[in-house]
Amino acid sequence: MTYYVSITHEFYGHGASRIVDILGADTFDGAEVFATRAEAEARIEEFDQTVYRTMYNETGRPALRVKTPSQLTPRQSAQRIV
């Protein structure tokens, strides 16, 4: 099975206050794919140890979660196509 890391950004203000994306690969090959849940969780731990600079009006660090392909939304599924 393959796993992805979902990133949820929360923003202050009116309108859409949440953006959910898939963690991108370090290259231009689309989404980062993990062979095991443990690899995806290790990537989240690595991300959480780095300095994160919030985007404009972002409320704080984004929430990262491990997801299987069946748990991805249609928008997220489209992002993983290269």
Sequence and secondary structure as in RCSB ss.txt:
>XXXX:A:sequence
MTYYVSITHEFYGHGASRIVDILGADTFDGAEVFATRAEAEARIEEFDQTVYRTMYNETGRPALRVKTPSQLTPR
QSAQRIV
>XXXX:A:secstr
  BEEEEEEEB SSS  EEEEE B SSSSSB  BSSHHHHHHHHHHHHTS     TTB SS EEEEE GGGS HH
HHHHT  
